[in-house]
Amino acid sequence: MTIPNLPSDPFLAEFKSFLRVECGLSDNTLQGYLRDLRDLINDLGKNPDGEKAATVDVLKLFTSITPRQLSEHVGRLKTDKNLTGSSVIRHLATIRVLYRYLVSTQRLKKSPADLLERPTRWKKLPNVLTPGQMKKLLEAPGQAAEAAAVEVKILKASNAGEEGAKASSTRSKSPRTPAGAPLHLRDRAMLELLYACGLRATEVCTLRIDDLKPTLGVIIVTGKGNKQRMVPIGKPAQRAVEEYLKRCRPMLARAKSGETLLLSRSGRPLERVAVWQLVKKNAKAAGLSKVHPHALRHSFATHLLSGGADLRVVQEPLGHADIGTTEIYTHVDRTHLKDVHRKFHPRG
């Protein structure tokens, strides 16, 4: 894991191991912490002339920083970098963990981060798809594959001669690559898992074949901090995954594939960025905009609550440690709100 412009330093290597092993942070969260430390070093590790120092003794810098300097650093995150309240809160979390570690290892007697105030984080309503929009999105991969197949047949029928045959051959491989693998089955399985189980993009990437428990109707999901949870999986999602495993994955699998469930064209485990790209691609094909993997997770939770599910029940499959995080979904069921307003308000 490489963070650009982060100094190579023994203390940073030690602290990184602490975050990974003792705190159990995921790679994505760990990268966020290291970027926050880089910003802290770049901001406060300047020489007396205000320029970035050529070399920085990181441990000496951290143990010499005053509460006032930390407060000013946090202020600059908001004024100079225009970071939102949630981003500043993450920076504060990094700083507090850093100084708790310095105190616990007896490099400091008292943490200068204790006096830092926590900024207000406004709650934004999540982007949620309607059941009808979700249906369009889930059907998009199959419709795209059918359209491509029809186009290939038309080309084969209309093109004559050697050049036409070559063009037809080239186009015929595009919807089913490599080696004829129907990738739309993978995309459908991925979308079904994101929505049916409320998974994060990273979680769907790290699913293994043996995490599927079809007899029990659940999957084992490894979430933040390597915490595992059991999540029910519905029949449509099970069928989509079974079809992918039967007709697509064997064509993608290579020696490097391991037991990862979802694979890329090259046979490598599907990456988080690729999940975002595939969701956006299929959303565009379905005529939807501003759709990302987390929107499917938001929709999963909202549709459960609007169907009458208990908030505590929804908290479990989402893997939320705090019920307060799940409560945001109680505010986004616009249909129920409209019905109540229409029924009980004098001007409804």
N, C-alpha and C positions, 0 to 999 in steps of 0.2 A: 504494500500500500504506500503510494507516494503522494505527498501533498506538496504542490509547487511552492517554492520559496520558504519551506519550513526548514530551519537549521538542523543539521545532523548533530545531535547532542546526546550524551549518555543519559542525562536526566530525562529527556523527552522519551528516549527508548524505554527507560524504566517505568515512567508514568504510563506510556502506551500499553506495556505489558500488564500493568495494574488494571487499566480500564478494560482490557480484553479478558483477562483471566478472572480477576476478583469481582469486577462489576458486571462481567458477562455482556458487554455492549456488542451489538451487531456491527458489521463492517460499515454500514451506512452511518450509524450513530457515531461510531468511532472517528470516521472521517470528518464529521461535523465538529466534534470536539477538537480535533487536531487543527482544523481550519480556524476555529475560534482562538486557539492558543497562538497560531501564527499571526492573527490580527493583533492580539495582545502584545506579542513580541515586537511586531513592526511599529506599533503605536508608541510603546513605552521604552523600547530598546534603542532609542536614538541617542546620538552623541550630544554634547553641550551646544553644538551649533544647530541642532534640530534636524540633522541629517541622519539617515539610516546608518548604523554602525556596521563596519565591515565584518566584524565578528562579535558574537554575543555570548557571554557566559549565562546561559539560560537560568540555571539554579540561582546564581547570584542576583540576577535581575528579579526573579520572582520573589525572593526572600527580602528584597529591598523596597518593593513597591508599597506605597502607603495607601490607606483608605481613600484619601483625597484623590490620588492618582487613578485609582480604580474607578471612583465615581466620575471623574472627568472622562475617562476612557469610555465608560458606558454612555455618557452624554454625547460623546462624539459619534458613537454608533448610530444614534438617532438623528443628530444634526448633519454630520458630514456624509454618512453612508445611507441615510434615509431608511434605516431598517424598521420593520414593523415591530409592534410590541411583542409578538410571539417570537420573532428572531432575536430580539434583545434578551428575552427571558431565557432562550437557549444559551446565549452567551453567558448570562449570569449563572446558569446551572454548571457550565464548564468551569467558570472561575471558582465557584464554591467547592466543586469536587476537587479541583487542583489544590486549594488551600486546606481543605480537610485532610488531603493526603500529606501535605507538607507538615501539618501539625501532628498527624498520627505517626509520621516517621521522625518526629522531633527535630525537624529543620527550622520550625517556627514554634513559638509558644502560644501565639494567638493569631487567628485568621483575620486579615484586614478586610475580608469580604463580608464579615458579619454585619457591618453597618450599611451595606448596600440595600437600597429600596427596590422592591419588585415593581416594575411598571405594570399598568393596567393592560390586560389583554382583552380586546373586544372580541366577542364571539360572532363569527361570520356564519350565516346560514349556508350549509353545504349545497352543492349542485346535485339535484336529484332528478332522475329520469322517471317519467310516468311508466306504468306497466306496458302501455302501448308502445312507447319509445324503446323500452327494453326488448320487447318482442321483435321490433324491427332490427335492433342491433344484433341480437342473437341469430337472426336469420340472414344477416348480411353476408357472412362468409360463404354459405351455401349458394346464395343467389349470385354472388360474384363468380363462383366456380362454374355454375350453370351457364352464365352469360359468356364466359370465356370459352367453354366447350362448344357452344353454338357458333361463336365467331370462328373457331378453328374449322368446324364442319363447313361453314360457308366459304372460307378461304380455300379449303381442299377442293370443294366443288367448282369454284369459279376460276381458280388459277390453273393455267395449263403450261406445259413446258418445264424445263429443268429449273429455271429461276423461280417459277411459281411454286414448284414442289419444295425447293429449299426454304422459301419464305414460309410456306405452310408448315413445314417440319419445325422451323424455328419457333413459330407462334404456338405450335401444339405443345411445346415443352414448357412454355411460360407459366400456365396455370398449374402444372403438375411437375414440380421439380423438388429435389433431384430424383432421378431414376423413376419418374412417374409418381412421386409421393404426393397425395392429395393434401396439400398444406391447409386447405380450408377446414379440414377435420381437426387439425391442431388448433386453429384459431377459434373454432366453435367450442372445443373443449376448454380452452383457456378462458373465453368469455363466460361460459357456463359456470366454471369454478369461481371466477371473480364475483359473479352475481349470486349464485346459489349458496355460496359459503361465506360471502363477505370478506374475501381475502385481500390482503395488501399485495401490491405488485411483487415485492420481494418474496412474500410467502408463496405465491403461486410459482415463482421461479425455482424455489428450493424444494418443492414437493418431490418426493420419491415415489416410485411405483408401489413400494410396500407400505406407503402411508395411506393407500386406499384400502378401506375395509368394507368391500361391497356387501358381505354377509350381514354386517352390523349396520350398514347404511351410513357410515361416518368416514371422515378422513382425519388423519393426525396432522395438525398444523404446528409448525415451529415458528413462533413469533418473536417479538422483541425480547432481548435478553435470553434467547434460546429457550423460552418457556413454551411448553407444548400444551395444546388443548385439542379436545375432540369436537369436531363440527359436523352436524348432520349434512348429508348430501342428498338432494332430491333425485327422483327417477330420471328426469330429463338430463340432468348433469351427468348422472351415472352412465346413461346410454351414450352421451356424447364422448365421454372419456373412453368407454369400452370400444366404440367405433374407431377412435383415434389410435388406441393401442393395437387394434386388430389390423387396420388398413394403412396407417400412416407411419407410426413410430418405427416399426421394423425396417422401413425403407430409409429412415433418417439415421438410425442407430449406427454408431461406429465404436471402435475400441475405447475412444476417449469419452463416450457418452455416459458411462457408468449407469446408475439406476435412476438418474433424474427423469422425471415424468415428461416434461415439455422440452423438446429439442428444437434447435435452429436448423436452417438448411444444411449447415456444415456438420451437423450431428453433435454440436456442443450444447450444453445446457442453455436454455433461453435466458437472456439477460434482462435485467429490469428495464433498461432503455428500450429494448426490443418490444417488451410488453406495452409500454407507452405508445410506441409507434404503431403497433398492430391494432390497439384499441382505437387510436385516432383514425387510422386507415379505414377500419370497418365502420366507425361512426360516420365518416364522410360518405361511405358507400350507402349508409342507411339514411342519409340526408340530415344528420344530426351534427351540431357544432358544440364546441367547448366540452367535449367528453374526454375524460381521462380515467385511468384504472380506479382511482379512489371514488369517482362518481358512481361506479358499480357497487362499491362497498357502502357508500351512503344510501344508495337505492335499496340495497339488501336490508339495511337496518330500518329505513323508513317504511318500506312495504310490510315488514314484519309488525311494526308498531301499529300501522294503520289497519292491519288485519286483526288486531286485538291482542298481540303478544305482550307479555309483561316486560317492563324495562329491565329487570334483573335477568330475565331469560335472554334478552337480546345482548346484554353485556357479555355473557359467557362466550358465544361464538365469535364476537368481535375481538375478544382478548383484552378488553379494557380493564386496567387495574382499578380505576376510579369510576364509580357510577356517574360522576359528574360529567365525564367525557361522553357518556352515552346519552345524557339528558338533552343534548343539542338536537337529537332527532325527534324529540317531542314537539318541537316548534315548526317542523317542516311539512307536516301533513296538511296541506292547504285545502284538500277536498273536505276533510272533516271539519276544519275551521269554517269553511264557507257554509256547510250544512247547518252547523250550530248557529252561525250568524243569521242565516236565512230563517231559521226556525224560531229563534228567541229574541232577536232584535226588532224593535218597532219599525225600523226602516229597512229590515232585511228583505 
